Amino acid sequence: MYLITNQFFIGFCINFILIYIFYKIPLMTKGGWISAGILGTILWGCLSWQGWTSVVIYLLFGSLVTKIGFKFKKEQGIAEKRGGRRGPENVWGSAATGLFLAMMTKFNSANVLFFKIGFAASFASKLADTFGSEIGKRFGKDTYLITSLKKVERGTEGGISLEGTLASILGSTLMTFIMFFLSIISTKSHFIIVAVSGFLATLSESIIGAEFQNKYKLSNEMVNTIQTSISSILAIFSLIFFSYFLN
């Protein structure tokens, strides 16, 4: 218990110091920085510096790719609001699933591997989504609605492009590599499961955007949470499936 409490205290101190130093950088709103501090503290307490570092890298890559072609996207009316700065709704919409799974590693030690696989997959899917959306909106030549393949305007919910799809694959693979490098996942089979789950969940997010988001008035944050949950569930069940047949 002392060790766990100590880890949370260390996480709080590190996040407080870093946010105090960097909060003027226009990556997040004030509320976004506060939310990131809470998220970072819990992640450090649950998954130590590796889990914390993986999400910091995710936030950095996500913020940077949003800036690509931002002037063009703003002129087209499809740029992220607030100049691309992340608010609390963005932080929690992206990280709620991963945070839950990180916390579960402390409550159910017998299934830590499954929770870590799900954690990694949730952020692989989110970075895939961010890469696909932001790069697709800027460089996608033709955009098609995923459910009908009907040509639509760039930035349309549920719209995909070849360029954006390739960027999604890159985003999922990159985030999976980060998780592998930080030893959150540890084998080649885990790598494949997480990377593929992240990409497939991104495609499912496009389907949700095309068919259900406007119909049921789902916020982008809710869709993000659904997407990351799909990715985590897919990765965990894939691990169970392959473990059963390999053994």
ZIGILIN-V169003 format. One record per residue. N is the residue number from 1. RES is the residue in one letter. PHI is phi in radians with two decimals (* if undefined). BURIAL is + if it has 16 or more other C-alpha atoms within 10 Angstrom, else -. D_LAST is the distance of its C-alpha to the last C-alpha in Angstrom with 1 decimal. Layout:
N | RES | PHI | BURIAL | D_LAST
N | RES | PHI | BURIAL | D_LAST
This chain:
1 | M | * | - | 35.2
2 | Y | -1.08 | - | 37.6
3 | L | -1.10 | - | 35.1
4 | I | -1.09 | - | 33.9
5 | T | -1.06 | - | 37.6
6 | N | -1.12 | - | 38.4
7 | Q | -1.10 | + | 35.8
8 | F | -1.15 | + | 37.3
9 | F | -1.15 | + | 40.8
10 | I | -1.07 | + | 39.9
11 | G | -1.06 | + | 38.4
12 | F | -1.07 | + | 41.6
13 | C | -1.11 | - | 43.9
14 | I | -1.14 | + | 42.2
15 | N | -1.15 | + | 42.1
16 | F | -1.07 | + | 45.7
17 | I | -1.12 | - | 47.0
18 | L | -1.16 | - | 45.3
19 | I | -1.17 | + | 46.3
20 | Y | -1.07 | - | 49.8
21 | I | -1.35 | - | 50.0
22 | F | -1.90 | - | 48.5
23 | Y | -1.13 | - | 49.3
24 | K | -1.37 | - | 52.2
25 | I | -1.22 | - | 50.0
26 | P | -1.34 | - | 49.9
27 | L | -1.68 | + | 46.1
28 | M | -2.49 | + | 46.2
29 | T | -1.37 | + | 48.8
30 | K | -1.01 | + | 49.8
31 | G | -1.11 | - | 47.6
32 | G | -1.14 | + | 44.7
33 | W | -1.12 | + | 45.2
34 | I | -1.08 | + | 45.3
35 | S | -1.09 | + | 42.1
36 | A | -1.11 | + | 40.4
37 | G | -1.13 | + | 41.6
38 | I | -1.13 | - | 40.1
39 | L | -1.03 | + | 36.8
40 | G | -1.10 | + | 36.8
41 | T | -1.10 | + | 37.6
42 | I | -1.17 | + | 34.8
43 | L | -1.09 | + | 32.3
44 | W | -1.11 | + | 33.4
45 | G | -1.16 | + | 33.3
46 | C | -1.65 | + | 29.7
47 | L | -2.10 | + | 28.0
48 | S | 1.01 | + | 30.7
49 | W | -1.20 | + | 32.4
50 | Q | -1.16 | + | 29.3
51 | G | -1.11 | + | 28.9
52 | W | -1.08 | + | 32.7
53 | T | -1.09 | + | 33.0
54 | S | -1.05 | + | 30.5
55 | V | -1.34 | + | 32.6
56 | V | -1.07 | - | 35.8
57 | I | -1.11 | - | 34.8
58 | Y | -1.01 | + | 33.8
59 | L | -1.09 | + | 37.2
60 | L | -1.16 | - | 39.0
61 | F | -1.10 | + | 37.5
62 | G | -1.09 | + | 38.0
63 | S | -1.21 | + | 41.6
64 | L | -1.20 | - | 42.4
65 | V | -1.20 | + | 41.1
66 | T | -1.12 | + | 43.1
67 | K | -1.35 | + | 46.2
68 | I | -1.14 | - | 45.7
69 | G | 1.07 | - | 48.5
70 | F | -1.10 | + | 49.4
71 | K | -1.07 | - | 53.1
72 | F | -1.09 | - | 52.3
73 | K | -1.13 | + | 50.0
74 | K | -1.18 | - | 52.7
75 | E | -1.12 | - | 55.3
76 | Q | -1.45 | - | 53.1
77 | G | 1.32 | - | 52.6
78 | I | -2.16 | + | 48.8
79 | A | -1.40 | + | 48.4
80 | E | -1.10 | - | 46.7
81 | K | -1.20 | - | 49.2
82 | R | 1.05 | - | 50.8
83 | G | 1.18 | - | 50.6
84 | G | 1.56 | + | 46.8
85 | R | -1.24 | + | 46.8
86 | R | -1.49 | + | 44.0
87 | G | -1.74 | + | 45.1
88 | P | -1.04 | + | 43.3
89 | E | -1.14 | + | 42.1
90 | N | -1.20 | + | 40.4
91 | V | -1.06 | + | 38.7
92 | W | -1.31 | + | 37.4
93 | G | -1.09 | + | 36.6
94 | S | -1.42 | + | 34.4
95 | A | -1.94 | + | 32.9
96 | A | -1.03 | + | 32.8
97 | T | -1.12 | + | 29.1
98 | G | -1.08 | + | 28.0
99 | L | -1.13 | + | 30.3
100 | F | -1.01 | - | 28.9
101 | L | -1.19 | + | 25.3
102 | A | -1.09 | + | 26.8
103 | M | -1.14 | + | 28.6
104 | M | -1.15 | + | 25.5
105 | T | -1.12 | + | 24.0
106 | K | -1.57 | - | 26.9
107 | F | -1.68 | - | 26.7
108 | N | -2.46 | - | 23.0
109 | S | -1.17 | - | 21.6
110 | A | -1.21 | - | 18.3
111 | N | -2.08 | - | 17.3
112 | V | -1.01 | + | 19.0
113 | L | -1.01 | + | 16.3
114 | F | -1.11 | + | 16.4
115 | F | -1.18 | + | 20.2
116 | K | -1.21 | + | 20.5
117 | I | -1.08 | + | 18.6
118 | G | -1.13 | + | 20.9
119 | F | -1.02 | + | 23.9
120 | A | -1.07 | + | 23.4
121 | A | -1.16 | + | 23.0
122 | S | -1.09 | + | 26.1
123 | F | -1.41 | + | 28.3
124 | A | -1.10 | + | 26.9
125 | S | -1.19 | + | 28.0
126 | K | -1.25 | + | 31.3
127 | L | -1.21 | + | 32.2
128 | A | -1.05 | + | 31.3
129 | D | -1.10 | + | 33.6
130 | T | -1.13 | + | 36.4
131 | F | -1.05 | + | 36.2
132 | G | -1.10 | + | 36.3
133 | S | -1.18 | + | 39.1
134 | E | -1.25 | + | 41.3
135 | I | -1.30 | + | 41.1
136 | G | -1.10 | + | 41.2
137 | K | -1.14 | + | 44.3
138 | R | -1.57 | + | 46.0
139 | F | -1.97 | - | 45.0
140 | G | -1.15 | + | 43.8
141 | K | -1.38 | - | 46.3
142 | D | -2.29 | + | 45.4
143 | T | -2.03 | + | 43.6
144 | Y | -2.22 | + | 42.2
145 | L | -1.22 | + | 41.2
146 | I | -1.09 | + | 37.4
147 | T | -1.48 | - | 37.9
148 | S | -2.25 | - | 40.8
149 | L | 1.07 | - | 41.0
150 | K | -1.35 | - | 44.7
151 | K | -1.20 | - | 46.3
152 | V | -2.35 | - | 47.0
153 | E | -1.23 | - | 48.5
154 | R | -1.06 | + | 46.4
155 | G | 1.58 | + | 45.3
156 | T | -1.20 | + | 44.9
157 | E | -1.05 | + | 42.1
158 | G | 1.52 | + | 39.3
159 | G | -1.47 | + | 40.8
160 | I | -2.29 | + | 38.7
161 | S | -2.36 | + | 39.8
162 | L | -1.05 | + | 38.3
163 | E | -1.12 | + | 39.2
164 | G | -1.17 | + | 37.8
165 | T | -1.14 | + | 34.5
166 | L | -1.11 | + | 34.1
167 | A | -1.15 | + | 35.0
168 | S | -1.10 | + | 32.3
169 | I | -1.06 | + | 29.7
170 | L | -1.07 | + | 31.3
171 | G | -1.09 | + | 31.4
172 | S | -1.13 | + | 27.7
173 | T | -1.14 | + | 26.7
174 | L | -1.09 | + | 29.3
175 | M | -1.16 | + | 28.2
176 | T | -1.13 | + | 24.5
177 | F | -1.07 | + | 25.8
178 | I | -1.08 | + | 27.8
179 | M | -1.09 | + | 24.9
180 | F | -1.21 | + | 22.9
181 | F | -1.07 | - | 26.1
182 | L | -1.55 | - | 26.6
183 | S | 1.16 | - | 23.1
184 | I | -1.30 | + | 22.4
185 | I | -2.04 | + | 19.3
186 | S | -2.35 | - | 18.0
187 | T | -2.25 | - | 15.7
188 | K | -1.14 | - | 16.5
189 | S | -1.15 | - | 13.8
190 | H | -1.08 | + | 15.5
191 | F | -1.01 | + | 18.8
192 | I | -1.10 | - | 18.2
193 | I | -1.04 | + | 17.0
194 | V | -1.17 | + | 20.0
195 | A | -1.11 | + | 22.5
196 | V | -1.20 | + | 21.8
197 | S | -1.08 | + | 21.7
198 | G | -1.07 | + | 25.0
199 | F | -1.23 | + | 26.7
200 | L | -1.10 | + | 25.7
201 | A | -1.14 | + | 27.0
202 | T | -1.16 | + | 30.2
203 | L | -1.12 | + | 30.7
204 | S | -1.13 | + | 30.3
205 | E | -1.12 | + | 32.9
206 | S | -1.15 | + | 35.3
207 | I | -1.13 | + | 34.8
208 | I | -1.07 | + | 35.6
209 | G | -1.09 | + | 38.6
210 | A | -1.30 | + | 39.9
211 | E | -1.80 | + | 39.5
212 | F | -2.16 | + | 39.5
213 | Q | -1.08 | + | 40.9
214 | N | -1.27 | - | 44.5
215 | K | -1.05 | - | 44.3
216 | Y | -1.87 | - | 43.0
217 | K | 0.93 | - | 44.6
218 | L | -1.42 | - | 41.4
219 | S | -1.28 | - | 42.1
220 | N | -1.05 | + | 40.3
221 | E | -1.16 | + | 38.8
222 | M | -1.14 | - | 37.4
223 | V | -1.09 | + | 35.9
224 | N | -1.07 | + | 34.4
225 | T | -1.13 | + | 32.8
226 | I | -1.10 | + | 31.4
227 | Q | -1.07 | + | 30.1
228 | T | -1.15 | + | 28.3
229 | S | -1.18 | + | 26.8
230 | I | -1.05 | + | 25.5
231 | S | -1.07 | + | 23.9
232 | S | -1.12 | + | 22.3
233 | I | -1.10 | + | 21.0
234 | L | -1.07 | + | 19.7
235 | A | -1.16 | + | 17.9
236 | I | -1.12 | + | 16.4
237 | F | -1.22 | - | 15.2
238 | S | -1.14 | + | 13.9
239 | L | -1.10 | + | 11.8
240 | I | -1.08 | - | 10.6
241 | F | -1.05 | - | 10.1
242 | F | -1.23 | - | 8.3
243 | S | -1.13 | - | 6.0
244 | Y | -1.13 | - | 5.4
245 | F | -1.39 | - | 5.4
246 | L | -1.32 | - | 3.8
247 | N | -1.68 | - | 0.0
